[in-house]
Every structure is written in C-alpha cells, then in structure tokens.
Amino acid sequence: MKKKEFTLPTLLGLFIALGGLVAGIWLVRGQLRGSLQASPEESPQKVTVTNVGDTTATISWITDKAVSGYIKFGEQGRALNSSVSDQRDQRKGEVENYFTHYMQIQGLKPQTKYQFKIGTGKGVYDYDGKPYEFSTAGVLSTEPAADVAYGQAVTSNGEAAEGAIIYLQIPGAVTQSTIVKASGAWVIPLSKTRAATLEDIAPYDISTTQLELRVEAGPMGSARMSLTTDKDSPAPQLVISSDETETAVQTPATPGSEKKTSKLSISEEEQEDENSPIKVVSPKSGEKVNTLRPEIMGKAPAGAEITIEIHSEAVIVGATTADDNGDFVFSVPEDLPPGPHTLTITSLINGVTSRITKTFTVYAVGESLIPAYSSTPSATLAITRTPSPTQRPTAGSPTPTTIRTATSTPTPRAAGLPSATPKASATPTTVSPVPTETETPSETELPSSGVFENTLALLALSGILITGGGWWWRKRTG
C-alpha cells in the first residue's frame, strides 16, 4: 500500500487557514475593543449626590463630551436592577446627548443605603471597582415653612445657561441642586434641606447664614458665588465663564435693623403698589374662582423673569417670563384644595425687587355656578413643589413607586449646552450627601457582542474548506 504524504499544496492550504484564523481573531478583537471602549472624554467627572430626602435623591455629573447617561441602582447587597434616565430625557421621551447629566431618583425607602453605577456613552462606571453609595434620610414628623432660593444663570454671552447644574451648600447640610431651565431661571427649596447627619432639617438663619452657589456647565465653564440668605431670593445673576471666578455678595450693615422672621412672610394687608412695574390681572384680590387650576395672568416689562408662589396646604413655586407685549401667564400645575390661598409674585427689574401679594379663594367642585377658566400649560414653567407644615407618619416605609426609565434608544443627538473647548477639571473622590473630591472612576461592564463569536466560526469554516479543498485536489490529480 502506498503511504500517504502531505504535499506542498496541502501544507500551504493548512498554513493559510491557520494564518487567516489567527489574523482574523487579532483584527476582530482589536476592532471590538476600539468600538466598545469608552473614551476618557465620556467618563463621569464631579459625581455628586444631592437633594437627599427620605424617598428621594439626585445624582449628577459632567462629561467633556456630549453623551447620553443613566444610572443603575439598588439597595446595598442586592442587584442593581433599577435604572433611571436623565430628567430631560424623561420629559422629552427620547434619549439625547448632554455635557451635564442630572438623574432624579424617587420611590426610595427611608433610612436605607443604596448603591449605583453610572452609564455614560459606551461605558458603565463605578468608583474604584465598587459601586457608588448613598443613604436616604428618615421620615420627618413635620416640615418647616416653605423657603426658596432662586435666580438666573447665563453664559458669558448673556444667553440663558439651559442645562447647567446649580449646587447650593448650607454649612453642615446636604447639598441641594437643580438644573437651569430654558429661560435661565433656577429655583431651589431651602426648607427641605437635610442636615449632613440626615436626621433632621438643617438649621439656618433666614438672614445671615452664608450660602455657597456653584454652577457646572461642562466645557462651557463654571461659576461660584458666596452670599447670605437675605440675598438669595432673588440671588444675583450667575455668569458662567471658562475661567471660573468667585463672586462674593456683600451684605451692608444696617444698625438697628430688625431680624426678619421669614423671607416669605406675608402681612395681613394686601401688598399692591400702583407704581409697581408688575401687575396681577387675574385672579383679582379677594376673587373667588371656580377651578382647581386657575391661571395666573399679569403684566410686567417685556422679558422680565417672574417668580410665582402659591401658599395653601402646599407651597407651589414656579417661574415664567413676560412676553414681548409684557404679558405673562402661569398655569397652576396641580389641583389646589378648596379654600383661601395667598399668591405672591416677585420680579427683579432694573436691580429692584418688586413683589405683589394677593389672596383668592378656590371653590369646591359644584359649590358655585361661576364659569371656570380652563388652564393650559405654560411653555416656560420652572416648577418646584415645596410642602408646607403637615403631619406625616413617623413609622413605616412607603411603598416605592415605579421609576421612569428610557424605554427606547433612538439615535442620540447632541443637546443642552453648546460645544466648547473642554477644560481640565478635578475628578471626584467619593460620593456622600456632602460631596468631596475623588479619583477618576474605573470602567466596568463593557457591553457584550455576538460578532466576535460569529467571526471566529466563519474563519474556522474557511480554514476547513481550504484544507479539504487542497486534499481533494491532490487526491484527484494523483
């Protein structure tokens, strides 16, 4: 019997198949790493936990590149099965790319430790190989009277700094935050601020406590301001620039002046100055309205930013802007309980704060035959609801509510603040109710793909076909 030998064509085919297999593996692996690897510009910077309450918390960060973002979270020791997307994505119903990222979590359990990871761009990030952490506060038996800080944030060109994040720090308290609206307006409730221990509301003086304001706008820059609580409603305009500067607002000493009892206190008499640049057209003083969601209408100088406060069982705070004709409309975003309500409208005009206070009454359903005015949402509302003193249970944990997540992944498009040359910034070191600086988080959990395995299978099949073809050709030819 003739001994079979491997001739040159067979060996050549075998070497070609093996070489192609190795080269293919190396090339495909490199391509997958390049496509799935998140760039340093996408990594989260200045990760901060704010607005910690008994059932809520806010996670925010910035990136040097406009990317999409979300967080995965869960109770400590459990899987991170819950997720929440950017506040703006939830409002719009689509995923967009931002330089600033703002996630509001609701429906949490009181006095519970949570963990989370950050999804941004193509990567999922944690802190030094472990999830970030925060703890919720306990339930309060009562809450103090409403008190807010508000103002305007603009870019160095004078345009509204939409999408910038405002951080407000009271000494010894949990940092509070909000995101700047399209009008440039921002509103932060102070009365809900927890102490750093999370055990109670943070104590502060309504006139003399020092506040620190910080604005983060990604590559557009940042700003800082120091002021006292008597200058925070409204606060001086925050101007964002690439070279961060700190502004100190001086409070002139006034000997013999009495300490204010409340920035939102209202006298028993109606405050209406005929010479005031702002007027309330509806509701009129003492008017009785037959709708649970009345529209607040008035006149002010064109472009003036108007802050509206409605005081009743709950305090509703919102903002709107007078149009080119000097008209402004504010649609109450939720039902008002029947009974008397106090309306306070404030605006900073030519450096002077103008304020008007009125009372009106809401009829119960079916109580009056007066026609009701229908309310349509205002396009420029910036609303924050701040509960006023009410009894709340001191025991038991509320049932967590469903957290909205992005259910679709349309093609992301750049949004938010305009592009600018990125500037270097310090990266955070730890996440706690009072934020401190930390090191850059590590990247984990790159998304998996079936492309790699499919390519290997095709290359292996090609090698087998080449080798088999060479053997068949040799056998046929002799």
C-alpha positions as CSV (number, residue, x, y, z in Angstrom):
1,M,0.0,0.0,0.0
2,K,1.3,3.4,-0.9
3,K,2.0,5.7,2.1
4,K,0.0,8.9,2.1
5,E,2.1,12.1,2.3
6,F,1.2,15.7,2.8
7,T,2.4,17.6,-0.3
8,L,3.1,21.3,-0.6
9,P,-0.4,22.4,-1.7
10,T,-2.0,20.7,1.3
11,L,0.5,22.2,3.8
12,L,0.2,25.6,2.1
13,G,-3.5,25.5,2.4
14,L,-3.3,24.5,6.1
15,F,-0.8,27.3,6.8
16,I,-3.1,29.8,5.0
17,A,-6.1,28.7,7.0
18,L,-4.3,28.9,10.4
19,G,-2.7,32.2,9.5
20,G,-6.1,33.7,8.5
21,L,-7.7,32.4,11.6
22,V,-5.0,34.0,13.9
23,A,-5.0,37.3,11.9
24,G,-8.8,37.4,11.9
25,I,-9.0,36.8,15.7
26,W,-6.5,39.6,16.3
27,L,-8.1,42.1,13.9
28,V,-11.7,41.5,15.1
29,R,-10.7,41.6,18.8
30,G,-8.9,44.9,18.2
31,Q,-12.0,46.3,16.3
32,L,-14.3,45.3,19.1
33,R,-12.2,46.8,21.8
34,G,-12.0,50.0,19.8
35,S,-15.7,50.2,19.2
36,L,-16.8,49.3,22.7
37,Q,-14.1,51.1,24.7
38,A,-15.4,54.4,26.2
39,S,-13.1,57.3,25.6
40,P,-11.8,59.4,28.5
41,E,-14.0,62.3,27.4
42,E,-17.0,60.1,28.2
43,S,-16.0,59.3,31.8
44,P,-18.1,61.0,34.5
45,Q,-16.5,63.8,36.4
46,K,-17.5,65.6,39.6
47,V,-20.1,62.9,40.5
48,T,-22.3,64.4,43.2
49,V,-25.3,63.1,45.3
50,T,-27.7,65.9,46.2
51,N,-31.3,66.6,47.4
52,V,-31.2,63.6,49.7
53,G,-34.6,63.1,51.4
54,D,-36.5,60.1,52.9
55,T,-37.6,58.8,49.5
56,T,-35.6,60.9,47.0
57,A,-32.0,61.6,45.8
58,T,-30.4,63.2,42.8
59,I,-27.2,62.0,41.1
60,S,-25.4,64.4,38.8
61,W,-22.1,64.6,36.9
62,I,-20.5,66.3,33.9
63,T,-18.5,64.9,30.9
64,D,-16.1,66.5,28.4
65,K,-18.1,65.1,25.5
66,A,-21.8,65.3,24.9
67,V,-23.1,61.7,25.6
68,S,-26.2,60.0,26.9
69,G,-26.4,59.0,30.5
70,Y,-28.3,56.8,33.0
71,I,-27.7,55.1,36.4
72,K,-28.3,51.6,37.6
73,F,-29.1,51.4,41.3
74,G,-30.4,49.1,44.1
75,E,-30.3,48.6,47.8
76,Q,-26.9,47.7,49.3
77,G,-26.1,44.0,48.9
78,R,-28.7,43.5,46.2
79,A,-28.6,43.5,42.4
80,L,-28.7,46.9,40.6
81,N,-31.9,46.1,38.9
82,S,-33.5,49.6,38.8
83,S,-32.5,52.3,36.4
84,V,-33.3,55.9,35.8
85,S,-32.5,58.2,32.8
86,D,-31.8,61.9,32.6
87,Q,-34.5,64.2,33.8
88,R,-34.6,65.9,30.4
89,D,-34.9,62.6,28.6
90,Q,-37.9,61.6,30.8
91,R,-39.6,64.9,30.0
92,K,-38.9,64.7,26.2
93,G,-39.5,60.9,25.9
94,E,-36.2,60.4,23.9
95,V,-32.6,59.9,24.7
96,E,-30.3,62.8,23.9
97,N,-26.6,63.7,24.5
98,Y,-25.5,66.2,27.1
99,F,-22.4,67.6,28.8
100,T,-24.3,67.8,32.1
101,H,-26.2,64.8,33.5
102,Y,-29.0,65.0,36.0
103,M,-30.8,61.9,37.4
104,Q,-33.6,62.2,39.9
105,I,-34.5,59.0,41.9
106,Q,-37.9,58.7,43.6
107,G,-39.7,56.0,45.5
108,L,-36.7,55.1,47.7
109,K,-37.0,53.6,51.2
110,P,-36.2,55.8,54.2
111,Q,-33.0,55.2,56.2
112,T,-31.7,52.8,53.6
113,K,-28.3,52.5,51.9
114,Y,-28.2,52.4,48.2
115,Q,-25.6,51.6,45.6
116,F,-25.4,52.7,42.0
117,K,-23.2,52.7,38.8
118,I,-23.1,55.3,36.1
119,G,-23.8,54.6,32.5
120,T,-22.4,57.3,30.2
121,G,-21.7,57.0,26.5
122,K,-20.4,53.4,25.8
123,G,-19.3,52.5,29.3
124,V,-20.6,51.7,32.8
125,Y,-18.6,53.2,35.6
126,D,-18.2,52.6,39.3
127,Y,-15.9,54.0,42.0
128,D,-12.5,52.2,42.2
129,G,-14.1,48.8,41.4
130,K,-17.1,49.2,43.7
131,P,-20.5,50.8,43.2
132,Y,-21.0,54.4,44.4
133,E,-23.1,54.7,47.6
134,F,-25.6,57.0,49.4
135,S,-28.1,56.7,52.2
136,T,-31.6,58.1,52.4
137,A,-32.8,60.2,55.4
138,G,-35.5,59.3,57.9
139,V,-39.1,60.4,57.7
140,L,-39.9,63.8,59.4
141,S,-42.9,64.2,61.6
142,T,-43.4,67.8,60.3
143,E,-41.7,70.0,57.8
144,P,-40.9,73.7,58.2
145,A,-42.5,76.6,56.3
146,A,-41.5,77.0,52.7
147,D,-38.4,79.0,51.8
148,V,-36.7,79.1,48.4
149,A,-33.7,80.5,46.7
150,Y,-34.0,81.4,43.1
151,G,-32.3,83.4,40.4
152,Q,-30.9,83.5,36.9
153,A,-27.8,81.8,35.3
154,V,-26.4,83.0,32.0
155,T,-23.4,82.3,29.8
156,S,-20.6,84.9,29.2
157,N,-22.6,85.9,26.1
158,G,-25.6,86.7,28.2
159,E,-27.7,83.7,26.9
160,A,-29.7,81.5,29.2
161,A,-27.4,78.7,30.6
162,E,-30.0,76.0,29.9
163,G,-28.9,72.6,31.2
164,A,-26.3,74.0,33.7
165,I,-26.5,72.4,37.2
166,I,-26.8,74.7,40.2
167,Y,-25.4,73.4,43.5
168,L,-26.3,75.2,46.8
169,Q,-24.5,74.5,50.0
170,I,-25.6,75.4,53.5
171,P,-22.9,74.8,56.1
172,G,-23.3,71.4,57.7
173,A,-26.1,70.3,55.3
174,V,-26.8,68.1,52.4
175,T,-26.0,69.8,49.1
176,Q,-29.1,70.9,47.2
177,S,-29.2,71.2,43.4
178,T,-31.4,72.0,40.4
179,I,-31.0,72.2,36.6
180,V,-31.3,75.6,34.8
181,K,-34.4,75.9,32.7
182,A,-34.6,77.2,29.1
183,S,-35.3,80.7,30.4
184,G,-32.2,80.7,32.6
185,A,-34.3,80.5,35.7
186,W,-33.5,78.2,38.7
187,V,-35.3,77.5,41.9
188,I,-34.1,75.5,45.0
189,P,-36.2,74.9,48.1
190,L,-34.1,75.5,51.2
191,S,-36.7,74.4,53.7
192,K,-36.3,70.8,52.7
193,T,-32.5,70.7,53.1
194,R,-31.4,67.9,55.5
195,A,-28.5,68.2,57.9
196,A,-25.4,66.2,57.0
197,T,-26.4,63.6,59.5
198,L,-29.7,63.1,57.7
199,E,-31.6,63.0,61.0
200,D,-33.4,66.4,60.7
201,I,-33.8,69.5,58.7
202,A,-30.6,71.6,58.5
203,P,-30.8,74.7,60.8
204,Y,-30.0,78.0,59.2
205,D,-30.8,81.7,59.8
206,I,-33.0,83.2,57.1
207,S,-31.0,86.4,57.0
208,T,-27.4,85.7,58.0
209,T,-26.4,82.2,57.0
210,Q,-23.7,82.0,54.4
211,L,-24.6,80.1,51.2
212,E,-22.2,78.8,48.6
213,L,-23.5,78.6,45.0
214,R,-21.7,76.6,42.3
215,V,-22.6,76.2,38.7
216,E,-21.3,73.4,36.5
217,A,-21.9,73.7,32.8
218,G,-19.4,71.2,31.3
219,P,-17.0,72.6,28.7
220,M,-18.8,76.0,28.8
221,G,-17.3,76.6,32.2
222,S,-18.5,77.2,35.8
223,A,-19.1,79.9,38.3
224,R,-19.1,80.3,42.1
225,M,-20.9,82.8,44.4
226,S,-20.9,83.4,48.1
227,L,-23.9,85.2,49.6
228,T,-26.1,85.3,52.7
229,T,-29.7,84.0,52.9
230,D,-31.2,87.6,52.8
231,K,-29.8,87.9,49.3
232,D,-31.0,84.6,47.8
233,S,-34.5,85.5,46.6
234,P,-33.6,86.5,44.0
235,A,-29.9,85.8,44.0
236,P,-27.6,88.0,41.9
237,Q,-27.2,86.7,38.3
238,L,-24.7,83.9,37.9
239,V,-22.4,84.3,34.9
240,I,-20.7,81.2,33.6
241,S,-17.2,81.5,32.1
242,S,-14.4,79.2,31.1
243,D,-12.2,80.9,33.8
244,E,-14.0,80.2,37.0
245,T,-14.3,83.2,39.2
246,E,-15.9,83.5,42.6
247,T,-18.3,86.4,43.4
248,A,-18.9,87.5,47.0
249,V,-22.2,89.3,47.6
250,Q,-21.7,91.8,50.4
251,T,-24.5,92.5,52.8
252,P,-24.4,96.1,54.1
253,A,-24.6,96.5,57.8
254,T,-27.7,98.3,58.9
255,P,-27.5,99.2,62.6
256,G,-30.8,98.8,64.5
257,S,-32.5,96.8,61.8
258,E,-34.7,94.1,63.0
259,K,-34.1,90.5,62.1
260,K,-36.6,89.2,59.5
261,T,-38.9,86.3,60.7
262,S,-39.4,84.9,57.2
263,K,-38.5,85.7,53.7
264,L,-41.9,84.5,52.7
265,S,-43.9,86.1,55.5
266,I,-47.0,87.9,54.3
267,S,-48.7,90.8,56.0
268,E,-52.4,90.8,56.7
269,E,-52.9,93.6,54.3
270,E,-52.8,93.2,50.5
271,Q,-49.5,94.5,49.1
272,E,-50.2,96.3,45.9
273,D,-48.3,99.4,44.8
274,E,-49.9,101.4,42.0
275,N,-46.4,102.3,40.8
276,S,-45.2,98.7,40.8
277,P,-43.9,97.6,37.4
278,I,-45.7,94.3,37.7
279,K,-49.5,93.9,37.8
280,V,-51.7,90.9,38.5
281,V,-54.7,90.8,36.2
282,S,-56.1,87.5,37.4
283,P,-57.1,86.5,39.9
284,K,-58.1,89.8,41.5
285,S,-57.7,90.4,45.2
286,G,-60.3,88.5,47.1
287,E,-61.6,86.9,43.9
288,K,-63.4,83.5,44.1
289,V,-62.5,81.2,41.3
290,N,-64.4,78.1,40.1
291,T,-61.4,76.0,39.0
292,L,-58.9,73.9,40.9
293,R,-56.2,75.0,38.5
294,P,-56.5,78.7,37.9
295,E,-54.3,80.7,35.5
296,I,-52.2,83.5,37.0
297,M,-52.1,86.4,34.5
298,G,-50.4,89.7,34.7
299,K,-48.3,92.5,33.2
300,A,-44.6,93.2,33.5
301,P,-41.8,94.7,31.5
302,A,-41.0,92.6,28.4
303,G,-38.6,89.8,29.1
304,A,-38.9,90.1,32.9
305,E,-38.5,86.8,34.8
306,I,-41.5,86.3,37.1
307,T,-41.5,84.0,40.2
308,I,-44.9,82.8,41.4
309,E,-45.5,81.4,44.9
310,I,-48.9,80.0,45.9
311,H,-49.3,79.3,49.6
312,S,-52.0,77.0,51.0
313,E,-51.8,73.4,52.3
314,A,-48.7,73.1,50.0
315,V,-46.5,75.7,48.5
316,I,-46.1,75.8,44.7
317,V,-43.2,77.7,43.3
318,G,-42.8,78.4,39.6
319,A,-41.3,80.8,37.1
320,T,-42.3,82.3,33.8
321,T,-41.2,85.2,31.5
322,A,-43.2,88.2,30.3
323,D,-43.5,88.1,26.5
324,D,-42.7,90.9,24.1
325,N,-46.1,92.6,24.9
326,G,-45.3,92.5,28.6
327,D,-47.9,89.7,29.3
328,F,-47.2,86.7,31.5
329,V,-49.3,83.6,32.2
330,F,-48.6,80.9,34.8
331,S,-50.7,77.7,34.7
332,V,-51.0,76.1,38.1
333,P,-49.6,72.6,37.6
334,E,-51.7,70.7,40.1
335,D,-55.1,70.9,41.8
336,L,-55.5,73.5,44.6
337,P,-57.6,72.5,47.6
338,P,-60.8,74.4,48.0
339,G,-60.4,77.4,50.3
340,P,-58.3,80.6,50.6
341,H,-54.9,80.9,49.0
342,T,-52.2,83.5,49.0
343,L,-50.4,84.5,45.8
344,T,-47.0,86.2,45.8
345,I,-45.4,87.4,42.6
346,T,-41.8,88.6,42.6
347,S,-39.6,90.0,39.9
348,L,-36.1,91.7,39.8
349,I,-36.5,94.7,37.5
350,N,-33.6,97.2,36.9
351,G,-31.9,95.9,40.0
352,V,-35.0,96.5,42.2
353,T,-37.1,93.6,43.6
354,S,-40.9,94.1,43.1
355,R,-43.3,92.0,45.0
356,I,-47.1,91.8,44.9
357,T,-49.2,89.7,47.3
358,K,-52.9,88.8,46.8
359,T,-55.4,86.4,48.3
360,F,-58.0,84.5,46.4
361,T,-60.4,81.6,47.1
362,V,-60.9,78.4,45.2
363,Y,-64.5,77.0,45.2
364,A,-65.1,73.3,45.8
365,V,-66.4,71.3,42.8
366,G,-70.1,72.0,42.4
367,E,-70.1,74.8,45.0
368,S,-70.5,77.6,42.6
369,L,-72.1,78.2,39.2
370,I,-69.4,80.8,38.2
371,P,-67.8,79.7,34.9
372,A,-64.4,78.2,35.3
373,Y,-61.4,79.3,33.2
374,S,-59.6,76.4,31.6
375,S,-55.9,76.1,32.3
376,T,-53.3,75.2,29.7
377,P,-49.7,74.5,30.5
378,S,-47.3,77.4,30.2
379,A,-44.3,76.8,28.0
380,T,-41.8,78.4,30.2
381,L,-42.7,77.0,33.6
382,A,-40.0,76.0,36.0
383,I,-41.9,74.4,38.9
384,T,-40.8,73.1,42.2
385,R,-43.4,71.9,44.7
386,T,-42.4,72.5,48.4
387,P,-44.7,71.1,51.0
388,S,-45.5,73.3,54.0
389,P,-46.0,72.0,57.6
390,T,-48.2,68.9,57.6
391,Q,-48.2,65.9,59.8
392,R,-46.5,62.9,58.3
393,P,-46.2,59.4,59.7
394,T,-43.1,58.7,61.7
395,A,-43.0,55.0,61.2
396,G,-43.3,52.6,58.3
397,S,-41.8,52.7,54.9
398,P,-43.8,54.0,51.9
399,T,-44.2,51.6,49.0
400,P,-41.6,52.6,46.4
401,T,-43.2,54.0,43.2
402,T,-42.2,52.9,39.7
403,I,-39.3,54.8,38.4
404,R,-39.5,56.0,34.8
405,T,-36.8,54.7,32.5
406,A,-36.0,55.3,28.9
407,T,-37.9,52.5,27.1
408,S,-36.4,53.2,23.7
409,T,-32.9,54.0,22.4
410,P,-33.4,56.4,19.4
411,T,-30.3,57.7,17.7
412,P,-28.8,60.2,20.2
413,R,-28.3,63.8,19.1
414,A,-26.3,66.5,20.8
415,A,-28.4,68.7,23.0
416,G,-28.1,71.0,26.0
417,L,-25.2,73.5,26.3
418,P,-23.3,74.4,23.1
419,S,-20.0,72.8,22.3
420,A,-16.8,74.5,23.5
421,T,-13.2,73.5,24.1
422,P,-13.1,71.2,27.1
423,K,-11.2,72.4,30.1
424,A,-9.5,70.2,32.7
425,S,-11.3,69.7,36.0
426,A,-10.8,67.8,39.2
427,T,-12.3,64.4,39.3
428,P,-14.4,63.3,42.3
429,T,-13.1,61.1,45.1
430,T,-16.1,60.0,47.0
431,V,-19.9,60.2,46.9
432,S,-21.7,61.2,50.0
433,P,-24.5,63.6,50.9
434,V,-21.9,66.3,51.3
435,P,-19.8,65.9,48.1
436,T,-16.0,65.7,48.3
437,E,-13.4,65.3,45.5
438,T,-12.5,61.8,44.4
439,E,-10.3,60.0,41.8
440,T,-11.5,59.0,38.4
441,P,-13.9,56.1,38.5
442,S,-13.0,52.8,36.8
443,E,-14.7,51.5,33.8
444,T,-16.6,48.2,34.0
445,E,-19.1,46.1,32.3
446,L,-18.4,46.8,28.6
447,P,-21.4,45.6,26.6
448,S,-21.1,42.1,25.1
449,S,-21.5,41.3,21.4
450,G,-22.0,38.2,19.3
451,V,-20.0,39.5,16.4
452,F,-16.7,38.1,17.8
453,E,-18.0,34.5,18.1
454,N,-19.6,34.6,14.7
455,T,-16.4,35.8,13.1
456,L,-14.4,33.0,14.7
457,A,-16.9,30.4,13.4
458,L,-16.6,31.8,9.8
459,L,-12.8,31.8,9.9
460,A,-12.7,28.3,11.2
461,L,-15.0,27.1,8.5
462,S,-12.9,28.9,5.9
463,G,-9.8,27.0,7.1
464,I,-11.6,23.7,6.9
465,L,-12.8,24.4,3.4
466,I,-9.3,25.4,2.2
467,T,-7.6,22.4,3.8
468,G,-10.3,20.0,2.5
469,G,-10.1,21.6,-1.0
470,G,-6.3,21.0,-1.1
471,W,-6.6,17.4,0.0
472,W,-9.4,16.8,-2.6
473,W,-7.4,18.4,-5.4
474,R,-4.3,16.3,-4.5
475,K,-6.4,13.1,-4.5
476,R,-8.0,13.9,-7.8
477,T,-4.7,14.7,-9.5
478,G,-2.9,11.8,-8.4
